[in-house]
Amino acid sequence: MSERKRKTFSADFKAKVALEAIHGVKTLNEIAQEYEVHPVQVSNWKKELQQQAASLFEQKRGPKPVDPVEDPEKLYSEIGRLKVELEWLKKKSEISR
């Protein structure tokens, strides 16, 4: 009995094959032969890409919110900067009186 190792494919490879299937220039069988995968697998990747395509556009643009737990050093530096700025403003307001 021969043991065949299961092939693993990268996400880039799957996306490339699925996009080609979506374009519809070649049949699923032609694509499967070209990339040496089963036609059912090509169909599954195509279906998965179509289902998850909408989620690519759900996120809004702009900077992602920073989780305070992930980067406490940034928060401490911001606190320090704000304290210095506050002291400077207090001194400036005393001088202008």
MARZATOR-160279 format. One record per residue: residue number from 1; residue in one letter; chain; x, y, z of N, C-alpha, C, O in turn. Coordinates in nm, 4 decimals, decimal comma, always signed. Last residue first. Layout:
// residues N
(NUM; 'A'; 'A'; (X; Y; Z); (X; Y; Z); (X; Y; Z); (X; Y; Z))
...
END
This chain:
// residues 97
(97; 'R'; 'A'; (-0,0380; +8,6646; +3,2712); (-0,1291; +8,7313; +3,3642); (-0,0768; +8,8625; +3,4101); (-0,1422; +8,9309; +3,4889))
(96; 'S'; 'A'; (+0,1514; +8,5308; +3,1223); (+0,0645; +8,6273; +3,0508); (-0,0314; +8,7009; +3,1445); (-0,1004; +8,7926; +3,0999))
(95; 'I'; 'A'; (+0,2652; +8,3535; +3,3012); (+0,3435; +8,4641; +3,2510); (+0,2526; +8,5714; +3,1879); (+0,2789; +8,6908; +3,2018))
(94; 'E'; 'A'; (+0,0671; +8,1638; +3,3374); (+0,1117; +8,2432; +3,4535); (+0,1857; +8,3663; +3,4061); (+0,1706; +8,4735; +3,4647))
(93; 'S'; 'A'; (+0,0499; +8,0462; +3,0859); (-0,0666; +8,1206; +3,1330); (-0,0312; +8,2064; +3,2543); (-0,0919; +8,3116; +3,2739))
(92; 'K'; 'A'; (+0,2986; +7,9187; +3,0699); (+0,2674; +8,0259; +2,9760); (+0,1506; +8,1105; +3,0264); (+0,1516; +8,2327; +3,0115))
(91; 'K'; 'A'; (+0,2682; +7,7238; +3,2687); (+0,3705; +7,8280; +3,2832); (+0,3409; +7,9461; +3,1924); (+0,3564; +8,0612; +3,2332))
(90; 'K'; 'A'; (+0,0634; +7,5716; +3,1509); (+0,0414; +7,6339; +3,2816); (+0,1406; +7,7470; +3,3032); (+0,1031; +7,8543; +3,3504))
(89; 'L'; 'A'; (+0,1896; +7,4818; +2,9166); (+0,0735; +7,5710; +2,9055); (+0,0448; +7,6414; +3,0378); (+0,0059; +7,7582; +3,0380))
(88; 'W'; 'A'; (+0,3843; +7,3184; +3,0299); (+0,4255; +7,4331; +2,9503); (+0,3104; +7,5334; +2,9390); (+0,3309; +7,6543; +2,9502))
(87; 'E'; 'A'; (+0,2242; +7,1230; +3,1487); (+0,3107; +7,2070; +3,2324); (+0,3514; +7,3328; +3,1583); (+0,3531; +7,4415; +3,2159))
(86; 'L'; 'A'; (+0,1100; +7,0136; +2,9140); (+0,0252; +7,0757; +3,0151); (+0,1074; +7,1679; +3,1058); (+0,0642; +7,2791; +3,1360))
(85; 'E'; 'A'; (+0,3349; +6,9050; +2,7867); (+0,2585; +7,0102; +2,7208); (+0,1714; +7,0854; +2,8203); (+0,1598; +7,2077; +2,8123))
(84; 'V'; 'A'; (+0,4062; +6,7104; +2,9739); (+0,5005; +6,8186; +2,9423); (+0,4259; +6,9349; +2,8786); (+0,4505; +7,0506; +2,9126))
(83; 'K'; 'A'; (+0,1767; +6,5475; +2,9551); (+0,2133; +6,6114; +3,0821); (+0,3067; +6,7294; +3,0583); (+0,2880; +6,8364; +3,1163))
(82; 'L'; 'A'; (+0,1881; +6,4598; +2,6889); (+0,0769; +6,5447; +2,7316); (+0,1058; +6,6154; +2,8638); (+0,0648; +6,7298; +2,8833))
(81; 'R'; 'A'; (+0,4174; +6,3005; +2,6972); (+0,4128; +6,4170; +2,6084); (+0,3023; +6,5126; +2,6519); (+0,3219; +6,6341; +2,6514))
(80; 'G'; 'A'; (+0,3330; +6,1012; +2,8780); (+0,4469; +6,1883; +2,9081); (+0,4453; +6,3143; +2,8247); (+0,4693; +6,4235; +2,8762))
(79; 'I'; 'A'; (+0,1253; +5,9859; +2,7297); (+0,0970; +6,0472; +2,8599); (+0,2086; +6,1443; +2,8970); (+0,1824; +6,2559; +2,9419))
(78; 'E'; 'A'; (+0,2739; +5,8841; +2,5143); (+0,1712; +5,9856; +2,4909); (+0,1359; +6,0587; +2,6202); (+0,1187; +6,1806; +2,6197))
(77; 'S'; 'A'; (+0,4285; +5,6942; +2,6445); (+0,4955; +5,8067; +2,5787); (+0,3964; +5,9194; +2,5503); (+0,4312; +6,0370; +2,5610))
(76; 'Y'; 'A'; (+0,2258; +5,5208; +2,7306); (+0,3105; +5,5894; +2,8287); (+0,3818; +5,7086; +2,7658); (+0,3936; +5,8136; +2,8290))
(75; 'L'; 'A'; (+0,1290; +5,4311; +2,4820); (+0,0416; +5,5071; +2,5726); (+0,1228; +5,5843; +2,6759); (+0,0924; +5,6999; +2,7054))
(74; 'K'; 'A'; (+0,3451; +5,2911; +2,3812); (+0,2939; +5,4064; +2,3079); (+0,2090; +5,4944; +2,3992); (+0,2168; +5,6171; +2,3938))
(73; 'E'; 'A'; (+0,3618; +5,0856; +2,5701); (+0,4726; +5,1808; +2,5567); (+0,4269; +5,3069; +2,4829); (+0,4666; +5,4176; +2,5193))
(72; 'P'; 'A'; (+0,1419; +4,9188; +2,5369); (+0,1420; +5,0129; +2,6496); (+0,2530; +5,1171; +2,6380); (+0,2390; +5,2270; +2,6914))
(71; 'D'; 'A'; (-0,0089; +4,7718; +2,3090); (+0,1070; +4,8597; +2,3010); (+0,1081; +4,9620; +2,4155); (+0,0784; +5,0794; +2,3933))
(70; 'E'; 'A'; (-0,2229; +4,5996; +2,3763); (-0,1184; +4,5539; +2,2859); (+0,0061; +4,6418; +2,2901); (+0,1170; +4,5905; +2,2758))
(69; 'V'; 'A'; (-0,4004; +4,7401; +2,5309); (-0,3321; +4,6269; +2,5924); (-0,2126; +4,5832; +2,5072); (-0,1126; +4,5351; +2,5605))
(68; 'P'; 'A'; (-0,5160; +4,9249; +2,3586); (-0,4225; +4,9700; +2,4618); (-0,3441; +4,8563; +2,5258); (-0,2312; +4,8768; +2,5705))
(67; 'D'; 'A'; (-0,5266; +4,8827; +2,0177); (-0,5708; +4,8195; +2,1414); (-0,4718; +4,8583; +2,2506); (-0,3532; +4,8277; +2,2377))
(66; 'V'; 'A'; (-0,6033; +5,1267; +1,7874); (-0,4961; +5,0614; +1,8618); (-0,5535; +5,0076; +1,9917); (-0,6208; +5,0792; +2,0659))
(65; 'P'; 'A'; (-0,7929; +5,0973; +1,4899); (-0,7840; +5,1395; +1,6298); (-0,6780; +5,0581; +1,7037); (-0,6653; +4,9372; +1,6845))
(64; 'K'; 'A'; (-0,6308; +5,1611; +1,1796); (-0,7020; +5,0673; +1,2655); (-0,6887; +5,1135; +1,4096); (-0,5833; +5,1642; +1,4482))
(63; 'P'; 'A'; (-0,6802; +5,4415; +0,9694); (-0,5982; +5,3648; +1,0639); (-0,6845; +5,2748; +1,1511); (-0,7960; +5,3098; +1,1900))
(62; 'G'; 'A'; (-0,8783; +5,3847; +0,6717); (-0,8213; +5,4631; +0,7792); (-0,7420; +5,3765; +0,8743); (-0,7376; +5,2542; +0,8611))
(61; 'R'; 'A'; (-1,1898; +5,2348; +0,5693); (-1,0524; +5,2808; +0,5500); (-1,0047; +5,3568; +0,6718); (-1,0819; +5,3885; +0,7623))
(60; 'K'; 'A'; (-1,3760; +4,9602; +0,7003); (-1,3623; +5,0991; +0,6594); (-1,2152; +5,1337; +0,6465); (-1,1285; +5,0693; +0,7057))
(59; 'Q'; 'A'; (-1,4667; +4,6417; +0,5753); (-1,3858; +4,7237; +0,6656); (-1,3720; +4,8638; +0,6097); (-1,3583; +4,8839; +0,4890))
(58; 'E'; 'A'; (-1,5979; +4,5278; +0,3591); (-1,6733; +4,5635; +0,4790); (-1,5958; +4,6582; +0,5698); (-1,6547; +4,7452; +0,6339))
(57; 'F'; 'A'; (-1,4616; +4,4311; +0,1443); (-1,5030; +4,5708; +0,1384); (-1,5822; +4,6147; +0,2601); (-1,6296; +4,7283; +0,2644))
(56; 'L'; 'A'; (-1,4179; +4,1658; +0,1925); (-1,3017; +4,2506; +0,1651); (-1,3372; +4,3983; +0,1736); (-1,2522; +4,4812; +0,2064))
(55; 'S'; 'A'; (-1,6614; +4,0441; +0,2065); (-1,5975; +4,0791; +0,3332); (-1,4733; +4,1656; +0,3129); (-1,4282; +4,2318; +0,4064))
(54; 'A'; 'A'; (-1,7204; +3,9798; -0,0558); (-1,7894; +4,0938; +0,0059); (-1,7207; +4,1375; +0,1345); (-1,7217; +4,2560; +0,1678))
(53; 'A'; 'A'; (-1,5717; +3,7469; -0,1004); (-1,5351; +3,8708; -0,1691); (-1,5988; +3,9922; -0,1024); (-1,5356; +4,0975; -0,0938))
(52; 'Q'; 'A'; (-1,6536; +3,5060; -0,0018); (-1,5765; +3,5926; +0,0871); (-1,5378; +3,7252; +0,0238); (-1,4762; +3,8086; +0,0901))
(51; 'Q'; 'A'; (-1,7882; +3,3854; -0,2128); (-1,8578; +3,4081; -0,0865); (-1,7845; +3,5076; +0,0021); (-1,8478; +3,5854; +0,0736))
(50; 'Q'; 'A'; (-1,5918; +3,3706; -0,4104); (-1,7121; +3,4499; -0,4352); (-1,7858; +3,4810; -0,3055); (-1,8399; +3,5904; -0,2895))
(49; 'L'; 'A'; (-1,4114; +3,1951; -0,2874); (-1,3705; +3,3313; -0,3213); (-1,4922; +3,4206; -0,3426); (-1,4940; +3,5348; -0,2967))
(48; 'E'; 'A'; (-1,5668; +2,9629; -0,2739); (-1,5196; +3,0260; -0,1509); (-1,4783; +3,1704; -0,1755); (-1,5068; +3,2582; -0,0940))
(47; 'K'; 'A'; (-1,5989; +2,9050; -0,5462); (-1,7164; +2,9330; -0,4633); (-1,6756; +3,0065; -0,3355); (-1,7423; +3,1014; -0,2941))
(46; 'K'; 'A'; (-1,3316; +2,8541; -0,6148); (-1,4067; +2,9607; -0,6827); (-1,5257; +3,0037; -0,5966); (-1,5498; +3,1228; -0,5768))
(45; 'W'; 'A'; (-1,2764; +2,6336; -0,4564); (-1,2003; +2,7576; -0,4353); (-1,2728; +2,8760; -0,4980); (-1,2752; +2,9853; -0,4413))
(44; 'N'; 'A'; (-1,4566; +2,4483; -0,5693); (-1,4680; +2,4872; -0,4279); (-1,3957; +2,6184; -0,4002); (-1,4474; +2,7043; -0,3289))
(43; 'S'; 'A'; (-1,3557; +2,4276; -0,8312); (-1,4916; +2,4765; -0,8091); (-1,5109; +2,5237; -0,6648); (-1,5739; +2,6267; -0,6408))
(42; 'V'; 'A'; (-1,1089; +2,3140; -0,7752); (-1,1154; +2,4451; -0,8416); (-1,2521; +2,5074; -0,8184); (-1,2625; +2,6266; -0,7893))
(41; 'Q'; 'A'; (-1,1978; +2,0713; -0,6719); (-1,1222; +2,1631; -0,5866); (-1,1243; +2,3040; -0,6444); (-1,1397; +2,4017; -0,5711))
(40; 'V'; 'A'; (-1,3098; +1,9571; -0,8948); (-1,3980; +1,9878; -0,7812); (-1,3293; +2,0870; -0,6876); (-1,3937; +2,1754; -0,6311))
(39; 'P'; 'A'; (-1,0828; +1,9125; -1,0547); (-1,1817; +2,0145; -1,0934); (-1,2777; +2,0520; -0,9806); (-1,3219; +2,1666; -0,9724))
(38; 'H'; 'A'; (-0,7732; +1,8847; -0,8777); (-0,9002; +1,8243; -0,9175); (-1,0005; +1,9345; -0,9531); (-1,0026; +2,0390; -0,8880))
(37; 'V'; 'A'; (-0,4709; +2,0114; -1,0264); (-0,5611; +1,9941; -0,9135); (-0,6904; +1,9342; -0,9660); (-0,7140; +1,9336; -1,0868))
(36; 'E'; 'A'; (-0,2823; +2,1158; -1,2165); (-0,2697; +1,9830; -1,1566); (-0,3452; +1,9700; -1,0244); (-0,2906; +1,9240; -0,9241))
(35; 'Y'; 'A'; (-0,3172; +2,3403; -1,3636); (-0,2579; +2,3581; -1,2306); (-0,2449; +2,2273; -1,1528); (-0,2018; +2,2271; -1,0375))
(34; 'E'; 'A'; (-0,4268; +2,2323; -1,6001); (-0,3130; +2,3243; -1,6063); (-0,2412; +2,3339; -1,4717); (-0,1182; +2,3354; -1,4667))
(33; 'Q'; 'A'; (-0,6454; +2,0852; -1,5089); (-0,5334; +2,0180; -1,5743); (-0,4084; +2,1047; -1,5736); (-0,2979; +2,0562; -1,5493))
(32; 'A'; 'A'; (-0,8044; +2,2952; -1,4086); (-0,7596; +2,1874; -1,3203); (-0,6411; +2,1131; -1,3801); (-0,5459; +2,0813; -1,3087))
(31; 'I'; 'A'; (-0,8569; +2,4374; -1,6422); (-0,7818; +2,5007; -1,5331); (-0,7245; +2,3947; -1,4406); (-0,6089; +2,4036; -1,3992))
(30; 'E'; 'A'; (-1,0073; +2,2473; -1,7795); (-0,8820; +2,2983; -1,8370); (-0,7946; +2,3608; -1,7287); (-0,6735; +2,3391; -1,7247))
(29; 'N'; 'A'; (-1,2263; +2,2178; -1,6042); (-1,1395; +2,1036; -1,6344); (-1,0056; +2,1489; -1,6920); (-0,9014; +2,0939; -1,6565))
(28; 'L'; 'A'; (-1,3437; +2,4687; -1,6132); (-1,2868; +2,4219; -1,4868); (-1,1915; +2,3054; -1,5104); (-1,0880; +2,2952; -1,4446))
(27; 'T'; 'A'; (-1,2422; +2,6398; -1,9165); (-1,3332; +2,5578; -1,8380); (-1,2648; +2,5141; -1,7093); (-1,1424; +2,5216; -1,6977))
(26; 'K'; 'A'; (-1,1383; +2,9831; -1,9496); (-1,1167; +2,8389; -1,9647); (-1,2209; +2,7645; -1,8819); (-1,2798; +2,8200; -1,7891))
(25; 'V'; 'A'; (-1,2617; +3,2230; -1,8894); (-1,1994; +3,2074; -2,0203); (-1,1785; +3,0590; -2,0512); (-1,1984; +3,0149; -2,1644))
(24; 'G'; 'A'; (-1,3675; +3,2843; -1,6381); (-1,4464; +3,2049; -1,7309); (-1,3884; +3,1895; -1,8695); (-1,4594; +3,1464; -1,9603))
(23; 'H'; 'A'; (-1,3002; +3,4222; -1,4091); (-1,2909; +3,4922; -1,5374); (-1,3661; +3,4163; -1,6465); (-1,4223; +3,4776; -1,7373))
(22; 'I'; 'A'; (-1,3137; +3,2235; -1,2159); (-1,4180; +3,3262; -1,2194); (-1,4183; +3,3994; -1,3531); (-1,5244; +3,4348; -1,4045))
(21; 'A'; 'A'; (-1,0800; +3,0840; -1,2656); (-1,2078; +3,0155; -1,2827); (-1,3222; +3,1167; -1,2926); (-1,4165; +3,0969; -1,3693))
(20; 'E'; 'A'; (-0,8939; +3,2765; -1,1946); (-0,8970; +3,2299; -1,3331); (-1,0291; +3,1589; -1,3628); (-1,0837; +3,1722; -1,4724))
(19; 'L'; 'A'; (-0,9505; +3,2922; -0,9242); (-0,9739; +3,4084; -1,0102); (-0,9805; +3,3685; -1,1569); (-1,0620; +3,4202; -1,2333))
(18; 'A'; 'A'; (-0,8669; +3,0360; -0,8424); (-1,0071; +3,0761; -0,8280); (-1,0400; +3,1958; -0,9169); (-1,1466; +3,1996; -0,9782))
(17; 'V'; 'A'; (-0,5913; +3,0479; -0,8931); (-0,6739; +2,9489; -0,9620); (-0,8209; +2,9903; -0,9582); (-0,8911; +2,9807; -1,0589))
(16; 'K'; 'A'; (-0,5212; +3,2581; -0,7179); (-0,4892; +3,2658; -0,8606); (-0,5783; +3,1718; -0,9404); (-0,6343; +3,2105; -1,0430))
(15; 'A'; 'A'; (-0,5993; +3,1577; -0,4710); (-0,6622; +3,2794; -0,5226); (-0,6406; +3,2912; -0,6731); (-0,7314; +3,3298; -0,7467))
(14; 'K'; 'A'; (-0,4262; +2,9395; -0,4461); (-0,5711; +2,9184; -0,4478); (-0,6425; +3,0388; -0,5089); (-0,7349; +3,0232; -0,5888))
(13; 'F'; 'A'; (-0,1799; +3,0745; -0,4399); (-0,2088; +2,9785; -0,5461); (-0,3595; +2,9572; -0,5596); (-0,4135; +2,9569; -0,6702))
(12; 'D'; 'A'; (-0,2061; +3,2214; -0,2039); (-0,1847; +3,2898; -0,3315); (-0,2209; +3,2000; -0,4490); (-0,2842; +3,2436; -0,5451))
(11; 'A'; 'A'; (-0,2234; +3,0227; -0,0129); (-0,3399; +3,1084; -0,0351); (-0,3275; +3,1823; -0,1683); (-0,4272; +3,2032; -0,2375))
(10; 'S'; 'A'; (-0,0774; +2,7123; -0,1251); (-0,0730; +2,8433; -0,0595); (-0,1989; +2,9223; -0,0936); (-0,2701; +2,8923; -0,1895))
(9; 'F'; 'A'; (-0,1675; +2,3768; -0,0627); (-0,1554; +2,4881; -0,1561); (-0,1573; +2,6189; -0,0794); (-0,2299; +2,6340; +0,0189))
(8; 'T'; 'A'; (-0,0551; +2,0499; -0,0176); (-0,1034; +2,1733; +0,0446); (-0,0740; +2,2877; -0,0517); (+0,0322; +2,2928; -0,1138))
(7; 'K'; 'A'; (-0,1374; +1,7129; -0,0776); (-0,0786; +1,8380; -0,1254); (-0,1382; +1,9552; -0,0481); (-0,2576; +1,9574; -0,0180))
(6; 'R'; 'A'; (-0,0685; +1,4343; +0,1216); (-0,1677; +1,5312; +0,0786); (-0,0968; +1,6597; +0,0364); (-0,0077; +1,7086; +0,1058))
(5; 'K'; 'A'; (+0,1191; +1,1603; +0,0104); (+0,1076; +1,2780; +0,0964); (+0,0067; +1,3738; +0,0356); (-0,0009; +1,3907; -0,0861))
(4; 'R'; 'A'; (+0,0292; +0,8283; -0,0059); (+0,0430; +0,9537; -0,0785); (+0,0282; +1,0683; +0,0186); (-0,0648; +1,0719; +0,0991))
(3; 'E'; 'A'; (+0,1636; +0,5196; +0,0408); (+0,1091; +0,6358; +0,1120); (+0,1359; +0,7602; +0,0299); (+0,2507; +0,7932; +0,0000))
(2; 'S'; 'A'; (+0,0706; +0,2118; -0,0964); (+0,1530; +0,3319; -0,1036); (+0,0832; +0,4468; -0,0321); (-0,0377; +0,4671; -0,0434))
(1; 'M'; 'A'; (+0,0832; -0,1180; +0,0000); (+0,0000; +0,0000; +0,0000); (+0,0881; +0,1249; +0,0000); (+0,1719; +0,1410; +0,0887))
END
